[in-house]
């Protein structure tokens, strides 16, 4: 069973329990978790496939073959 520690006081919840939380509470939990990551001094390296995707996209942009969508087009997808 997977557990997630969510407070400094040692509160532990299962993923199932988190899924039962109202969406607004899960968003707050996610923001708190993200905040802890943003202020961590540990360097998190992106996996190699991130660079591959970015390189492919830059090639499309540089070659003039990139296709762009308006916000309205994107919302229709």
ChimeraX attribute file (.defattr): number of C-alpha atoms within 10 A of each C-alpha:
attribute: neighborCount
match mode: 1-to-1
recipient: residues
	/A:1	5
	/A:2	7
	/A:3	12
	/A:4	13
	/A:5	11
	/A:6	14
	/A:7	12
	/A:8	7
	/A:9	7
	/A:10	9
	/A:11	9
	/A:12	13
	/A:13	14
	/A:14	12
	/A:15	12
	/A:16	11
	/A:17	11
	/A:18	15
	/A:19	10
	/A:20	10
	/A:21	12
	/A:22	9
	/A:23	11
	/A:24	9
	/A:25	12
	/A:26	14
	/A:27	12
	/A:28	11
	/A:29	16
	/A:30	13
	/A:31	12
	/A:32	14
	/A:33	13
	/A:34	12
	/A:35	11
	/A:36	10
	/A:37	12
	/A:38	10
	/A:39	8
	/A:40	10
	/A:41	7
	/A:42	8
	/A:43	6
	/A:44	8
	/A:45	6
	/A:46	8
	/A:47	8
	/A:48	8
	/A:49	9
	/A:50	9
	/A:51	11
	/A:52	11
	/A:53	11
	/A:54	11
	/A:55	12
	/A:56	11
	/A:57	14
	/A:58	13
	/A:59	13
	/A:60	13
	/A:61	13
	/A:62	10
	/A:63	9
	/A:64	9
	/A:65	10
	/A:66	11
	/A:67	7
	/A:68	9
	/A:69	8
	/A:70	7
	/A:71	8
	/A:72	8
	/A:73	9
	/A:74	9
	/A:75	8
	/A:76	6
	/A:77	5
